[in-house]
Amino acid sequence: MKVIKKDWLLAVFSGVILGLSYPPFPFPFLSFTALVPFFIVIEKRESISSINRISYIMFFSFTIVTLYWVGSWTAEADPFLMISGVALMFVNPFLYLIITTMYGLARKVFGKKYSIYFIPLFWSAFEFLYGLTDLRFPWLILGNSQAFFIQFIQIAEIIGATGLTIVIVFINILLYHAYRSYREGKLKYSFLIAAIIIFSSIFIYGVIRIEGFEANSDTVKVGIVQPNINPWDKWSEGNLNDQLDIYLEQSTEAVEKGARLIFWPESALPVYLLSGNYDPELSRIYSFVQTNNVHLITGMPDINFFYNEETKPADAKKTQSGISYTSYNSIYYFSPSTNDIQKYRKNLLVPFGEHVPFVEQLPFLGDWIKWQVGISSWNKGKEQNVIEMMENNSPVNVGTVICIESIYPDYVAKFIQSGANFIAVVTNDSWYGYSSGPFQHKEIGVLRAVENRRNVIRCANGGISCIIDATGKTKVQSQLFTKTTLVDFVELRNDVTFYSQYPLVIPYLSLISVLLMLVLFLINKLFPNVLARFINHEKNN
């Protein structure tokens, strides 16, 4: 019983310490040792089920510390959002058992001594797989824990956040082996030296890159409007003109400070602006843009009706009157020189919050699961297009992402491949109150900046709005739940990093390792004597 309690305490301790290495906590160094207690526990266990039981405790503790905020828990929070948040607390750690299950299978092939070295690849593969299905939510990529450690993350321009995951787990393994050798009476300094060399090399690389980094003289001055409108109230009728007044007043303030490109946050106005029912509001926006000769990029709901049933897409829905339509969480670009509006439609939707998982396969789920604010059934955008504009007779390409899309490293990298000069994130994190969520979301943008060597701007309804430079440093930043306008220069860069061009190299290699392990496990099951000739199978080590 004492051993079981000790194992539980170690598992909980490991999960809590790992969680505290993530923003908003300023302790990124904790992640380099947080897994050591976890490894102590799982290496003592023999069966995969036993390993997974204690692993669930560890990952549940980790999830509670990092994702407690998902249910919102504010006074106005939607009950369904709360239920989804509670469900995530239990489902998220279960999905992490993919890592420990693969580790258990590896032990059956390679034994305890060597199988632990596969965990970094299994972890990285899991993070990639977590972003593939309708249940996608790769918020906790382990590399994200280092957002405050600017010197260490510079190598992300080569290996990305998922590559940082491998490094962090591997350093934990080396420190675990050093601890184990110490407990056995003879400290093996080789493990400590290897951990120090890896850590120091990456740190030195980062210092050199930051000190030698050259800013780009090509810039555009942007204005970021943070109106701090209550997200629960804005969807009620009757206050549309008041909301538009706020945006135009703050945008005028930005223009007076020299801004040439204005940003409004996600779903800035809670209406389908181009549906034909809001021409006066649309005219006011056109007038502002053209009178001030400025560009405007804003989040906005978008709808398309299909009166000919033969032309409707497969994912179209129907109004109560039977008209087919699609609706999107979108971005509009208003140009000062034309009335044509460029659109970007959100591709990667928030599970449950914006899109019911698997609703295309099981349509009845869409009738069961709906937010009270009515935004749980967006269609998925199908094009990942950049916003193209002209400023001072020069082309400016903006990679625009909406909210959760910024947490997908390879997705953001595709905008760079399409020629984006910087990344703009429009979002509304106000649903979650003053919690860890908005801070974590902001710092994830730091990784995207370094991976792609692009400035990242965030325009958030209630914060955190900011501008992050190409080395991951935050130039300007707003406070949460304040009405404010930020104005500053954004670099127009054309750098090509290894990661931005080949973002899937490490995820694919990690995935291959998982598939290879499964193949070896099956071979070992069917033909155990074949592998025994090549592998020193030390099951009892």
Residue, then its C-alpha position, 0 to 999 in steps of 0.5 A: m500500500k505504501v508503494i502504491k501511495k508513493d507511486w501516486l504521489l510521484a505521478v501527481f507531482s510529475g503532472v503538476i510540475l510539468g503543468l507549472s512549466y507552461p505559461p502563464f507560470p514563469f517556470p519553463f525550466l521545470s519541464f526539463t526535470a518534470l518527467v523524472p518522477f514519472f519515469i521512476v514510476i512507470e519503469k517499475r511496472e510490468s504490464i501495459s495496463s499497469i503503466n497506463r493506469i499510473s500514467y493516467i494519474m500523471f496526465f490528469s494532474f497535468t491537464i488540471v493545471t494547464l486546461y482547467w479554464v476550458g469550461s469558462w467558469t464565468a458567471e455568464a458561461d454556457p452550461f454546455l461549454m462547462i460540460s465540454g470543459v469537464a469532459l476534456m479534463f477526463v478525455n485529454p489524459f486518456l489520449y496521452l496514453i497513446i504514448t505510454t501504450m507505445y512505450g509498453l509495446a516497445r518494452k516487449v521488443f527491446g526491454k526496459k533498458y532501451s525502450i525508454y529512448f523511444i518515448p520522445l518520438f512517441w510523444s512527438a508522434f502523439e502531438f501530431l496525431y492529436g491535430l488530425t481528427d475532429l477532436r483535435f486540440p494540440w494546445l499542450i505541445l510540450g515545446n509550447s512550455q518554453a515560450f518564455f525561454i526565448q534563447f532556447i526556442q530559437i532552434a524552432e526555426i529548424i525543428g519547430a515546437t514538436g522538435l522541442t518536445i523531443v529535446i525536452v523529453f530526451i533531456n528528462i530521460l538522461l537526467y532520469h538515468a543519472y538519478r537512477s545510477y546515483r540511487e544504485g550507488k554509482l553516479k554515471y556522469s556521462f548522462l549528466i554531461a550529455a544533458i548539459i551539452i544538449f541544453s547548452s548547445i541549444f541555448i548558445y545557438g539561441v543567444i547567437r541567433i538573437e544577437g545576430f538577427e537583422a531587422n527588416s527595414d520594410t515595414v507597415k504601421v498597423g493599428i490593433v483595435q481591442p474593444n473589450i466588448n462582452p462576448w456574451d452580450k454582443w450576440s444580443e440584438g439592438n446594440l449593433n450601431d453602438q458596437l460599430d461606433i466603438y470600432l470606428e472611434q478606436s480605428t480613427e485613433a489608430v489612423e491619427k497615430g499613423a496606422r495604415l492597416i487596421f485590425w479588428p478581432e474575431s467576429a467583430l460584429p455579430v451579424y452576417l454583414l454581407s447578407g443584404n440586411y446590413d447595408p448601412e453598417l457596411s457603407r459606414i465601414y466602406s466610408f471609413v476605409q476609403t475616406n482615410n485611405v487605410h486597409l482593414i482586416t476584421g473577423m466577421p461571420d459569413i453566410n452563403f445561400f443556395y437557392n438552387e439545390e443542385t449547386k449547394p455543397a454537401d455540408a450545407k444546412k437549411t434554414q427554417s424556411g428550407i433554404s440551403y446555406t453555409s456559414y463560416n467564421s471568417i476574415y474580411y479584407f476591406s481595401p481603400s481602392t475597391n469595394d471588392i472584399q477578400k475573404y478567408r474562412k476558418n479551416l480548423l474549428v474548435p471542437f464543440g465550441e464552433h463545430v460538433p465533431f463528426v457531425e458530417q457523418l452523424p448529422f443528428l449531433g448538430d441538433w443535440i449540441k448547441w451553444q446558447v450563443g449560437i456559434s457551434s455549427w460553423n462550416k469548415g473553410k476549404e481554402q488556406n489563402v493569404i490576404e493580398m494588398m498593395e501599400n505604397n505600390s508594393p505587395v503585402n501578403v498577410g497570413t490570417v488565422i482565426c483563434i485556435e488555428s494559431i496553435y497548429p504549427d504546420y498549418v501556420a507554416k503553410f501561409i509562409q509557403s504561400g508568401a505571407n510577409f507576417i502572420a495575423v491572429v484575430t481572436n476572442d479569448s474573453w469567453y474564458g475570463y481572467s484565466s490561464g487560457p488567454f495567456q497561453h494562447k498569446e505565448i503560443g504565438v511566440l513559437r509561431a514567430v520563431e518557427n517562421r521568422r515572421n512578426v505575429i500580431r494578435c488582435a483580441n476582443g478583450g486581450i491579449s493583443c500584441i505584436i511579436d517580432a521574428t525572434g519571439k520578443t513581444k514589442v507591445q502588448s495590451q492588458l486583459f479586459t481593457k479597451t485599448t488601441l495598439v499602434d506600431f510597425v510590423e516587419l514585412r519579411n521574406d525569410v525562408t526557414f527550414y521549418s517553414q518549408y518542411p514543417l512535417v519532417i519531424p512529425y512524419l519521422s516520429l510517426i514512422s517510429v510508431l509504425l515501425m514499433l508496431v511492426l516489430f511488435l507484431i513480428n516479435k509476437l509471431f516470430p520471437n526467435v527472429l528478433a532475438r538474434f538481433i536485439n539484446h532483449e533485457k526484459n529484467n533490467 
